[in-house]
Amino acid sequence: MDSSRRSFLKKAAIGAAGITIVPNTILGKAHGHTSPGDKLNIAGIGVGGMGRRNLANMKSENIVALCDVDWKYAAKTFKDYPKARQFKDWREMFDTMGKSIDAVMVATPDHTHAGVAAHAITLGKHAYVQKPLTHSVYESRLLTRLAKKHQVATQMGNQGNSFDWCRRIAEWVESGVIGEVYEAHCWTDRPIWPQGLSEPKGDHAVPGTLDWDLFIGPAAKRPYNPAYTPWNWRGFWDFGTGALGDMACHIMDPLYWALDLKYPVSVSASSTLSNLYSPPQAQVVTYRFPARAPKGKVNMPEVKVYWYDGGLLPDRPEELKDGEMMGDSNGGIILVGTKGKIMTGCYGMNPTLLPTSLMADFTEPDPTLPRVKGGNGDIWSTNAHEQDWIRAAKESAGSRKEASSNFQFSGPFNEMVVMGVLATRLSGLQGLHRELQWDGEEMKFTNISPSDKIKIVTVDEYAVIDGDPRFDRRFAEFNALEMANEWINHTYHNGFTLPAMPKK
């Protein structure tokens, strides 16, 4: 390991032990408070895709560093901020510039979110992390606790959370418009990238602009293949979380908030054929949540939440007229209550009662939830979500109004999302064939025994030879409990580590 990485790991260890390293730009500013007129020094990590858009929405501040493993993919962003220092390794960036960085924007592939963000937080950096917040349940719990311990401002990049739609849906539910909600359905048009893929094969030269080892990061080593990056990494388990992880943090957000959910008590799934390497092309996931305390004017009974992707949809509500679209082109939500139904588009957009004719005489409940500045505009033309985080980062920890999707909210929410990944991998085809019982506090399944086995497809090939179809589908057998624990936790490889989990 080179000296700069050794130095960074030493500093990170100090941070994890409870000593917050405060950036030079903040020292002397009212005991850690950054006045609204001052600018944060922000580092972007993973800047070739969505990270570029996030940084554009943060351009009110100083963008001082840019880090990406693929400098060709990141070239446009480098041109956007010519004064920012450029890095490929985020550890080297912190080692070189750590004291001059106040906050980080993380938009790397899913499997590296937690490592980057966790170490940044232990160094006292405010953190904006793209959705899904993390790749695993354990990583979500870790970021939640680290953010609380180090008192930094945080935000997950589910931008719809800062918009008025989420709040309106919660206010409708709390006012009792549709009675007690006992069922919810969520769906998306994703994936819009390849899934259900076999393990990539072939000998390919690594592009000179890409650091392949840094892209792999904490995942298991493998040869470079252009199938993995850029962007299509979402379709491989080791790097992404498929359609569920990509879109559930957007689509399920309004109902998670409105129904005051936390940990499910069980989860199950069915899907098209999945394999050891890649998520299925389509899946249905069922979550069951226990009754919660009353909220507003309504009780919160046990509720089942259904997720659909890959073109699968819930049954069409009988209240919809012929020709009326269910949700919108990107997906939607249907909340089913004892007195009626609410339907929305993706991000909770354009909520309506069903049948839609009820809206003609509907009186909107009085607003009870505070709005985010700029949250009533078009989702793609406002910087409300990023600026809400920047505002929070400039407030002192003792009196801070946390950003809308701060990790105390989005951490448990993301745990729920990636639980769906576990359900598909464990209880789908060739899996355990059961509803998996979940202990959320302990992060473990309670009805998988040490002797349970699962079979997972490792090879799935097809060819026509002399006019005859030939199928070659092979399975490998694994210990179910060991695989469940691995997918809950994730083993970190190649010298990458996570800080210790703080006590609750």
Secondary structure, DSSP 8 states (H G I E B T S, - for coil): --HHHHHHHHHHHHHHTT-----TTTTTSTTT---TTS--EEEEES-SSHHHHHHHTTTTSEEEEEE-SBTTTTHHHHHH-TTSEEES-HHHHHHHHGGG--EEEE-S-HHHHHHHHHHHHHTT-EEEE-SSS-SSHHHHHHHHHHHHHHT--EEES-GGGGSHHHHHHHHHHHTTTT-SEEEEEEEE----S--S-----S-----TTB-HHHHHTTS------TTTSSSGGGGSTTT--HHHHHHHHHHSHHHHHHTT----SEEEEEES---SSS--SSEEEEEEE--EEEETTEEE--EEEEEEETT------TTS-TT--SSBTTEEEEEEESS-EEEEEGGG-S-EEESGGGGGG-------S---TTTTS-TTS--HHHHHHHHHHTS-GGG----TT-HHHHHHHHHHHHHHHHHHHHHSTTS--S-EEEETTTTEESS--TT-EEEEEEEEEEEEETTEEEEEEEEEEEEHHHHHHHHHH----TT---------
